[in-house]
Amino acid sequence: MLNAKIALKSHPEQKTIVPLSDTVAFGGREIVVIGGPCAVESLEQMERVASRLKPTPIQGLRGGVYKPRTSPYTFQGLGLEGLKILADIRRRYGMPVVTEVMSIEQIEAIAAHVDILQVGSRNMQNYDLLKALGQVNKPILLKRGLAATLEEFVYAAEYILSHGNPNVVLCERGIRSFDSYTRNVLDLGAVAALKQITHLPIIVDPSHAVGKRELVAPMAKAAIATGADGLIIECHPEPEKSVSDARQALSLEEMVDLTDSLEPIAAAVGRCFPKLELPAIALRSSL
């Protein structure tokens, strides 16, 4: 039986709201959708992403700058240059950004440029990193490990919480199995179970779970129906040219269409997406 002292619910209705920005928060009635490429490749790339996603219900941007790749010979990210691109896009488009932190040494620089720090699946049980992130005054997006049990997942969150940071968002991103048709197996049962176990918000990453762009939309819909508080999805201006995870990335138009298709599902489970404010010129033309 779990004996985590902070992560577990003290009563069935307890829930934590984790702010992403002044206007965006995980765990409330509104579904939070974060979109963007697996890796930040250039300022021009991120300009195209932000300019297309900004006028939609998509509230945040993702983009990796330090990439934990399976092969040491593949693209490892732009590092500090990538952080500066994210910070520039964040400032000019007013969209909060998330990127992955891989080591304690990277925390200070990343925290200075982004709104939420992501712990990838390979680092879910990097306890020294989790302890250090417990002392950071920024939200943490904690992804489930490649083969982690729910107990191990909750205890990983407990490491961050117990070291002083109350703002942790859990992310189900698929676990390894004997099947190889999809990249991983998306465990939506874990979403429902974690909603009973912990008061922390939980979002879903269908991109890394299925690994094929044509499967992302149905699993995103299922995640919202299951009770997920949000989604983090990979999209790219030219998916086939992506330097990493090209097969699972949606085009920007596919990303927008998917978000639009989620609204009736969210409404059916008592959730919603943020209402878009029309520009003044659009309001005048509709009168």
C-alpha positions in Angstrom: 0.0 0.0 0.0 1.3 3.5 -0.9 2.4 5.5 2.1 3.3 8.7 0.2 2.4 11.5 2.6 1.8 14.4 0.2 0.8 13.0 -3.2 -2.1 10.9 -2.1 -5.6 12.3 -1.7 -6.8 13.1 1.8 -10.4 13.0 0.7 -12.1 12.0 -2.6 -12.7 15.6 -3.8 -9.2 16.9 -3.2 -7.4 18.2 -6.2 -4.5 20.5 -6.9 -4.5 23.3 -9.4 -1.1 23.8 -11.0 -0.6 27.2 -12.7 1.2 27.2 -16.0 0.8 31.0 -16.5 -1.3 33.8 -15.2 -4.2 32.6 -17.3 -3.5 28.8 -17.8 -3.7 26.1 -15.1 -3.8 22.3 -15.0 -6.5 20.6 -13.0 -9.4 23.0 -13.3 -12.4 22.7 -15.6 -10.5 23.8 -18.7 -8.5 21.2 -20.6 -4.9 22.3 -21.3 -3.4 21.4 -24.7 0.3 21.9 -25.3 1.6 21.5 -28.8 4.9 21.8 -30.7 7.8 19.9 -32.2 9.9 17.2 -30.5 12.9 19.4 -30.9 13.6 23.1 -31.4 15.4 23.3 -34.7 15.4 27.1 -35.5 13.7 30.4 -34.7 11.9 30.2 -38.1 10.4 26.8 -37.2 9.1 27.9 -33.8 7.7 31.2 -35.4 5.6 29.1 -37.8 4.4 26.9 -34.9 3.5 29.7 -32.5 1.9 31.9 -35.2 -0.4 29.0 -36.2 -1.3 27.7 -32.8 -1.7 31.1 -31.0 -5.2 31.9 -32.4 -6.5 28.4 -31.3 -7.5 26.8 -27.9 -4.0 25.4 -27.7 -2.5 27.2 -24.6 1.1 26.2 -24.5 4.2 25.3 -26.6 6.6 22.4 -26.3 10.0 22.0 -27.8 13.1 20.0 -26.7 16.5 21.7 -26.5 18.4 19.0 -24.6 17.4 15.7 -26.3 17.9 12.3 -24.5 18.3 10.2 -27.7 18.7 6.4 -27.8 21.6 6.7 -30.2 24.5 9.0 -29.3 24.9 9.8 -33.0 21.5 11.4 -33.5 20.6 15.1 -33.0 21.0 16.0 -29.3 19.3 19.5 -29.3 20.4 23.1 -29.6 21.0 23.6 -25.9 21.3 27.2 -24.8 20.6 28.5 -28.3 17.3 26.6 -28.2 16.4 28.0 -24.8 16.9 31.5 -26.1 14.6 30.7 -29.1 11.9 29.4 -26.7 12.2 32.5 -24.5 11.9 34.8 -27.5 8.8 33.0 -28.8 7.3 32.9 -25.3 7.7 36.7 -24.9 6.4 37.7 -28.3 3.4 35.3 -28.6 2.4 35.2 -24.9 2.3 31.4 -24.8 3.9 29.5 -21.9 6.5 26.9 -22.9 7.7 23.6 -21.6 11.0 21.8 -22.2 12.8 18.8 -20.8 15.5 19.0 -18.1 18.0 16.1 -18.0 20.4 17.0 -15.3 20.8 19.1 -12.2 23.3 21.3 -14.0 20.7 22.3 -16.6 18.0 23.4 -14.1 19.1 27.0 -13.5 19.3 27.9 -17.2 16.1 26.1 -18.2 14.1 27.6 -15.3 15.2 31.1 -16.4 13.8 30.6 -19.9 10.6 28.5 -19.7 7.4 28.1 -17.7 7.4 24.4 -16.8 10.3 21.9 -16.6 9.6 18.4 -18.0 11.2 15.3 -16.5 11.3 12.7 -19.3 10.5 9.0 -18.8 14.2 8.0 -18.7 14.7 10.3 -15.7 11.5 9.5 -13.7 13.6 7.7 -11.1 16.6 10.1 -11.2 16.1 10.9 -7.5 18.9 13.4 -7.2 17.3 15.4 -10.1 13.8 15.1 -8.5 15.1 16.4 -5.2 16.7 19.3 -6.9 13.5 20.1 -8.8 11.7 20.1 -5.5 13.6 23.3 -4.7 12.7 25.1 -8.0 10.0 27.7 -8.1 8.5 26.5 -11.3 5.9 23.7 -12.1 7.3 20.3 -13.0 5.8 18.0 -15.7 6.7 14.4 -14.6 6.4 11.7 -17.2 5.9 8.1 -16.3 8.9 5.9 -16.7 9.2 3.4 -19.6 8.2 0.5 -17.4 7.2 2.2 -14.1 4.3 0.9 -12.0 1.8 3.5 -10.7 3.3 3.1 -7.3 6.7 4.1 -8.6 5.2 6.9 -10.5 3.5 8.4 -7.5 6.6 8.0 -5.3 8.7 9.9 -8.0 6.2 12.8 -7.6 6.5 12.5 -3.9 10.3 13.2 -4.1 9.5 16.5 -5.8 6.7 17.4 -3.4 8.6 16.4 -0.3 11.4 18.7 -1.2 9.2 21.8 -1.3 7.7 22.1 -4.8 3.9 21.6 -4.7 3.3 22.1 -8.4 3.7 18.7 -10.1 1.8 17.6 -13.1 1.8 13.8 -14.0 2.0 12.7 -17.6 1.1 9.2 -18.9 3.1 8.6 -22.1 2.8 4.9 -22.6 4.7 2.0 -21.2 6.7 -0.8 -22.8 5.0 -4.1 -23.7 5.6 -7.2 -25.8 3.7 -5.5 -28.7 5.7 -3.5 -31.2 3.0 -2.2 -33.6 2.8 1.0 -31.6 5.8 2.7 -30.0 4.5 2.1 -26.5 1.2 1.0 -24.9 -0.9 3.9 -23.8 -2.3 3.1 -20.3 -5.5 5.0 -20.0 -6.5 2.8 -17.1 -3.6 4.6 -15.3 -5.3 7.9 -15.9 -8.5 6.8 -14.3 -6.6 5.1 -11.4 -4.4 8.1 -10.7 -7.5 10.3 -10.5 -8.6 8.1 -7.6 -5.1 7.9 -6.0 -3.7 11.4 -6.2 -4.9 15.0 -6.1 -2.2 16.0 -8.8 -3.3 16.9 -12.3 -2.6 14.3 -15.0 -2.2 14.8 -18.7 -1.5 12.4 -21.6 1.1 12.3 -24.3 -0.5 10.2 -27.1 2.4 11.1 -29.5 5.1 9.1 -27.7 2.6 6.4 -26.7 1.5 5.4 -30.2 4.4 6.7 -32.4 2.2 7.0 -35.5 0.5 10.2 -36.4 -2.7 8.5 -37.6 -3.3 7.0 -34.1 -2.7 10.2 -32.2 -6.2 11.7 -32.6 -8.3 8.7 -31.4 -6.1 8.3 -28.4 -6.2 12.0 -27.6 -10.0 11.8 -27.7 -10.0 8.7 -25.5 -7.7 10.4 -23.0 -10.1 13.3 -22.6 -13.0 10.9 -22.2 -11.1 9.1 -19.5 -10.6 12.2 -17.4 -7.2 13.6 -18.4 -6.6 17.2 -17.5 -4.8 18.0 -20.7 -2.7 16.7 -23.6 0.9 17.3 -24.8 1.1 16.6 -28.6 3.9 16.8 -31.1 3.3 18.9 -34.2 5.7 20.3 -36.8 5.4 22.7 -39.8 6.8 20.0 -42.0 6.5 16.7 -40.1 8.4 14.6 -42.6 11.4 16.9 -42.2 11.5 16.8 -38.4 15.0 16.0 -37.0 13.4 13.6 -34.5 10.2 11.6 -34.1 9.0 12.6 -37.5 6.7 9.6 -37.8 4.5 10.7 -34.8 4.4 14.4 -35.5 1.2 16.0 -36.7 1.1 18.8 -39.2 0.1 22.2 -37.7 -3.3 21.9 -39.5 -3.8 18.4 -38.2 -3.0 19.7 -34.7 -5.6 22.5 -35.0 -8.3 20.2 -36.4 -7.7 17.7 -33.6 -8.1 20.3 -30.9 -11.4 21.4 -32.5 -12.6 17.8 -32.5 -12.0 17.4 -28.8 -14.5 20.1 -27.7 -17.7 18.0 -27.8 -15.9 15.2 -25.9 -14.7 17.6 -23.2 -18.3 18.9 -22.9 -19.6 15.4 -22.5 -17.4 14.8 -19.4 -18.1 18.3 -17.9 -14.9 19.9 -19.2 -14.2 22.7 -21.7 -11.6 24.6 -23.7 -10.8 28.3 -23.2 -13.1 30.6 -25.1 -11.2 32.5 -27.8 -11.4 36.3 -27.8 -12.1 37.5 -31.3 -10.2 40.6 -32.5 -12.1 43.8 -32.4 -12.3 44.0 -36.2 -13.9 40.5 -36.3 -16.5 41.5 -33.7 -17.4 44.7 -35.7 -17.8 42.7 -38.9 -20.2 40.3 -37.2 -22.6 43.0 -36.0 
